Amino acid sequence: MQTKPGNVPRQKRYLDEMFGVPLQSLWLDIKPVQSQSFEKLRYDTQKPEALLERIINLSSNENDIVLDCFCGSGTTAATAEKLNRRWITCDLGRFAIHTTRKRLLSIENVKPFVVQNLGKYERQAWQTAEFGDAQRAAAVVTQYRQFILELYNGRFVDGYSWLHGVKDGRMVHVGPVDSPISPSDITQIAIEFRKATGTGKDAPKVAAVDVLGWDFAFELNEVAKQQAQQANITMRFIRIPREVLEKAAVEQGDVKFFELAALSVDKTISKRTVTLKLADFVIPPDDVPQDVQKAISHWSQWIDYWAVDWDNKGDTFHNMWQTYRTRQDKSLQLQVAHQYDQPGEYAIMIKVIDILGNDTTKTLSVIVH
Ligand SMILES: C[S@@+](CC[C@H](N)C(=O)[O-])C[C@H]1O[C@@H](n2cnc3c(N)ncnc32)[C@H](O)[C@@H]1O
């Protein structure tokens, strides 16, 4: 190297030629999510996506499965989705599931995913404490059903597997404490109901069943009602209220049962274009704080977002269109149109998520020419 007299030689080193410093156990270069950040979801313990991006990139390859058992606001699943990983995520909080689902749905071209409700296990402990231990399992379950039926003002009936009581001529099914009512339960109830009609002293006299449950599979409500209707049975889905677990509420007769939310949708068809318009949404007053109820003046305010699968094949819900309220824009579109490329018969599935994070799903059948 030649230098002019008096000049001091300098060495230039480029960053990509350096070995760098191995990552330390303390990561200080990633900042927490700032209050004004676009990422911020008002979830207290939300982690920055940059942090999960580093962890996921370091520890997995594309198409691998990333598991986060405590999703919170869903940072892991959202980042995994963006990095082309598959993911499984859980949380015991409904708000966490709601926040995560909404976050995932706002990712452009998010792949279809399912949200499942797997039950609440605290109720098993209550059942054992109240009615006895597992060795007496059958007797415990019978006593539990009798107890719920009494609170529901129904009468216990014996001799069936899926029908447990009668109220005002309607048969009653009492769902288990440890798992939600699922679509296959509905099939079993309908099969047993049809077999039982017209035989024995407690045979159903009215083609109607009240299904009481602590939880309902997310996809159930309207779809199962429609399934039951096809079998000529009117089914009502009624939530077993939390107050059942409270001795004081039970003793004071303060236990009220409410039906699940109901959704009405109007459809119009013009050649290959189908227009859907949400017409009504009724939510049970159960679980809803008084101040929230008072603040609602129109039924649509209960809805946080809704989505449509225009061609449901009876499998996973495919989010083909969606609209939702945001912090910036609180309004909600109530109508949407879709044009099919091909004539034919299609099953449309509509999914409404209310402001409490509950799903209500309905299917409609359309024929376009
Ligand atoms: C620290 S937060 C996770 C925050 C998340 N990493 C994010 O970025 O938003 C922990 C979460 O674990 C959930 N949780 C706690 N115990 C749980 C359990 N036994 N099963 C499932 N989820 C649980 C809580 O509801 C909470 O949402």
The ligand as an ORCA input file, in Angstrom:
! r2SCAN-3c Opt
* xyz 0 1
  C     -47.784    -14.185     28.226
  S     -49.284    -14.554     27.424
  C     -48.735    -14.932     25.812
  C     -48.459    -13.698     24.981
  C     -48.118    -13.977     23.539
  N     -46.791    -14.510     23.385
  C     -48.338    -12.731     22.680
  O     -47.419    -12.330     21.954
  O     -49.412    -12.159     22.708
  C     -49.705    -16.105     28.102
  C     -51.037    -16.653     27.682
  O     -51.145    -17.968     28.194
  C     -52.505    -18.236     28.482
  N     -52.541    -19.350     29.436
  C     -52.184    -19.372     30.731
  N     -52.334    -20.616     31.246
  C     -52.774    -21.406     30.242
  C     -53.086    -22.785     30.129
  N     -52.988    -23.601     31.156
  N     -53.499    -23.270     28.945
  C     -53.610    -22.431     27.875
  N     -53.331    -21.123     27.913
  C     -52.908    -20.613     29.085
  C     -53.018    -16.915     29.031
  O     -54.421    -16.817     28.834
  C     -52.251    -15.893     28.181
  O     -53.006    -15.447     27.091
*
